[in-house]
Amino acid sequence: MRRILFSVCAAMLLALCLPCDAAAEGRWKTSGEGCYWDQYDSGPNQCGRFKVGGEAGCYWEINDAGPDQCSLISEADFWTIVALVNDMSSITGTSNEDIQAAYDLMGAYGLVGDGGSEDLTDVFEEYENPSPSLTCGQKSDIVNKATKAGLWMGGVAAAGGLASIAAVGLFPPATIPLAVGSAGLGLLAAGMGAIAGVVSGASCT
């Protein structure tokens, strides 16, 4: 994975991804005259949405529709992704060791299920040096492990992509490092998926 240069100061990043809170009561509703605010009603908004951008960083667009751009990712998850991308700057390739290192970092940040990352050594070894005596049970375990690792990496890459989208309009200089980091992790996820595909095609006894 290409080296990720993330040198934005934390103090400057405090403006990133702050959630835009809607009012505790009321909602936007549709009528024959368009979209209006009813402070005495409750429930999901019927029109409009929050969007990132503008001088305030987040604003209500009454004539637009779609998901809330200001709440794509929680503030806590955002900072976790930022820290992960920063630490992944030491990963500079796409070797087996790089994939393992990225997966271990995800586990350290609590972004991998089952309480932490797994040792993928057997997955890599079977990919590089296929065993002539591989049992079908071993093959199934290896493929499942590789598939799960790829899915977790892909999930975190997607979360990083959401973080980069949420940063647009709030602090644009942070958007590129987050996007690059997410793309790099996505490439490693694709590599893990490719390994799973190769091992799944191996013969077993």
N, C-alpha and C positions, 0 to 999 in steps of 0.2 A: 504494500500500500504506500502511496506517495506520502512523503513526510508532511505532516499537518502543522502549519505554523499558527499557533494560537497564542498571541502575545497581548491580547486586550486586557487591560487592568480590570480587576474585580470591581473596583469602585465605579468604573465607567459602565460595567455590565449591570449595575443595580437597576438601570432603567429598562432592562430586558424583560419581556414576557410577563409583566405584571398583569394579573387578570383584570378584566373590565367587568365590574359588578353591575348587574341590573338592579333595579329597585326591588326591595323586599316584597312590595305589593304592587298590584296592577299588571297590566300586560298590553302589548300592541295588538290591535284588532283591525279587521277589515270591515269596511262598510261600502255603501254605494258611492261614497265620496272619496274613498281611498283608505289609507292606513292612519289610525289615530290611537292615542294613548287613553286607556280606561283605567283610572287609578282605583276603581272600586271592584274590578274583576281580578281573577287569578287564573293561572294555568299557562300553558306554553304560548309564546307569541305567535300570532297568526300571519304576521308580515314583518318585513325588515330583518336586519341582523347586525351584530357588532362586527366591525371590520378594523384591521390594523392600518395605521396611517394617520395623516393629519398632524396638526401641531400637538394634539394631546396624546398621540400614539395609538389611541383607540377611540372609535366614534361609532355612532348609530347611523346606519344607512337605511333610510325609510323606504327607498325604492329598489332595494336589492333583496335577494333571497339566498338561502343556503346555510351551511353550518356556521356557527359562531367562530370567527377567526381569532378572537381574543381569549378563548378558553380551549384551544387545541391541545394544550398540555399544561399540567399543573406547574406551579412555580417550583415546587420541590423536585418534580421530575425533570424540569428544565435545567435546574442547577446540577442535577446528577449527570445529565447528558453533557453539559458544558465541562464538568470535571473529567468525565470519561474521555471526551474528545481531546482534552488537554493532555491527559496521561498517555493517550494513544499516539501522541506525536513521536514517541520513541520507536514505533513500529514502522519500518521503512520498506517492507517487502511483502510478498504473498506466499512465503514458504510455510511449511507445516508448523515451524516454530512460531511464525507470525500469527497464524490462525489460533494456535494454542494460547499465545500471549494475549491476544484480543479477547478470547473466550474467558481466560482467567481474570482479566480486568473487569469484564462484565460481571463475573461472579463476585469480585471484590466489592463492586458497587451495588450488589443486590439486584442485578438486572437479569439474572439467569435463574430459572426455576429449580426446584428440588434442593434448595439450600446452598447452591454453589455450582461452579463449573466442574466438569468431569475431565479426567485424564483421557485425552484423545490419542494417546500413543499407539494403541492397538489399531485404531482406525487408519492412522498414517502408515503403520508398518504393513498392514494388509494391502494398502493401496500401492505402496512402493515395491514390496516383495511378497506377492501373493503366496499364501501357504498351500502346498499341494494336499495337505491333510486337514483343511479347514472343515469343521463340522457345520452342518446347516444351522445348528443352534448358535454357534459362535458367529456365523455370518449374519444371522438375524439380529443378534445383539449389536454387532458393529454397525450395521446399516441403520438400526434404530438410533444409536448414539450419534452417528454422523448426521442423520436427518434432523434430530432434535437440536443439535448444535447449530445447524444451518438455519433452522426456523427461528431460534432465539436470536441469532445474529441479525437475521433479516428483520425481526421485530424491533430490535433496538435501532437498527438503521432507519426504519420507518419513523420511530419516535424522534430520532435526531432530525429527520426531514421535517417533521411537524415543528420542532423547536426552531429550525431555520426559517420556516414560514412565519412563525409567530414573531420572530425578530424583525421581519420586514416592517419598516415604518417606525419602529421603536428605536433601533440602533443598527442601521444597515451594515456597518463594518463587521459586526459579529455574524452576519448571515452567511458569508462565504466560508469561514472556518467550520461552522456547523454543517453546512451543506457538503463541504469536501470530506469532513470526517465521516459523515453518514454514508456518503458514496463509497468511501474506502471500506467501511465496515460491510456495506452491501456487497462489494466485490469479494470479500473474504467469505461472506455467507454463500455466495454463488459457488466459490471454490469448494466449500464444505459440501454443498449439494452435489457438485460434480463427483467428488470422492464417493459419496453415498451411492451415486449411480454406477460407478465403476465396480465397487465392491458388491453391489447387488447382482451384478452380472457374473460374478465369479462362481466357479463350480464348488460344490460342497459334498460332503459324504454323510 
